[in-house]
């Protein structure tokens, strides 16, 4: 049975509100993290990540942070070398200082931003872009 136009509009509105709720408040930034301006090479890496993923986006919308001198960043899921988040505060990428100039780590987090999702879909992270420790540097 087809839904009425009013029912369809209400369901659409509820879906949109639910999606907004999933953004919620931002995760805390590590206390010793420093906000940085994306270095020039990030623009080149962004273009490469757009090309391999087939997605486009704005590098300027990302707030970048580095935790100086850190090999990892402690999270509730264990230590990480990079973190991507999208919340009501916007899009953030936080990098452990030891990996702040690692093309693999930076582009891995960029791919999260372009996909606007967590997780690691194999199609993007392994096959298309090869942005995992296991696939980095492999040729097609």
N, C-alpha and C positions, 0 to 999 in steps of 0.2 A: 504494500500500500504506500503510495507516494506521500511524503511529508508536506504539510502546508508550508507556504512561504514564511509565515510567522514562526513556525516551529524550526524551520531551517535557519532563520536569522538568529533565533535564541540559541540554538545549538552552536552556531558559528561564534557567537559572542562568548558563550561559556568556554569554548575551546580556546579562544584568544586570551581570555582571562586566566585560564589554567596555564597556558604557555607563559604568560607574564609572571605568574607566581613561581614558576620553576626557576626564574632568574634569582629572585630573593636577594638577601644581603651578600656582599662579597666575602670571600674567605679572607682571613687576616693576612696581612703582608708580614713576612718575618721582620722582627724588630730591627735587625741590622741591615736590611735591604736598602739599597739606594736607587732612586729613580734615575734612569739614564735616557739620553736621546739615542735613538737607534743609529748605530754607526753606518756609514755609507754602504758597506758591503751587505748590510741587511736588505737594502733595496734590490740588489742583484739576486740575493737568495730568495727573496719574496717572489720575484719574477720567475725564477726556476721552479719554485713550489707551485705557483699558479699554473705554469705550463704543464708540469707532470700530473697535477690533480685535475686539470680541466675546470678549475674553480677560479673565480676572481674576487677580490676584496680590496679593502683599503688598509695599507700598512700603517697609515697615520692614526687609525682608530685604536691602535694597541698602545697601552702604557707598558713601558719596559722597566724592569727592575733587575738588579744584580745584587747577590749576597757576596760581598768581597771576601776573598780568601777561602770560600767554602768549597769543599769537594762535593757535598750533597746538601740538600735541604730536607729537614725532617718534616714528615707529613704523617697524618693518621694512617696512611697506607704504607708507611716505611720511607726510607730515604729516596729522594729523587734528584736528578741533575737539572731538571727544568719543570716548570709548572705552567699550565695554561688555565685560565678561568674566564668565564663570561658570566657576569652577574649584573645586578642593578647598577653597579658602579662602572660598568663597561667591560672592556676586554683587557686582560692583563697577562703578561708573560713574565715570569720570574725565573732567573737563571742562577745556578750555583756559579760563583766566580771562576772556578777552574774550568768551566765549560762555556763561559760567556762568548768566546770566539770560536766555538766548535760549530762548524757548518751543519753537521748532522743534528746536534741538539737544538740549535736555533731553528732550523728548518722543520724539525719534528714538531716543535711547538707552534710554528707558523701554520703547519698543516692542520693542527687542531683548530686554530683560529679560522682558517679558510673553510673547514668542514663545519665549524661551529658545534663541535661535539667532542666529548671525551671518548674513551675506548680507542681501539686501534683496528679499524676495519682493514682486513688484509688487502682488499682491492687497492686501497690508497697507500697504506703504510709499507706494505711489502712489495706488491706488484707494480703499481704505477710509479711511486716515488722512491721506493727503497730507503725509507727513513727509519729503519730499526738497526740495532747493533748488528744483527745477523745478516741484513741485506745491504747495508751501506757499502758502496764501492763496487757492487756487483754490476756487471754490464748486462745489457738486455740480451 
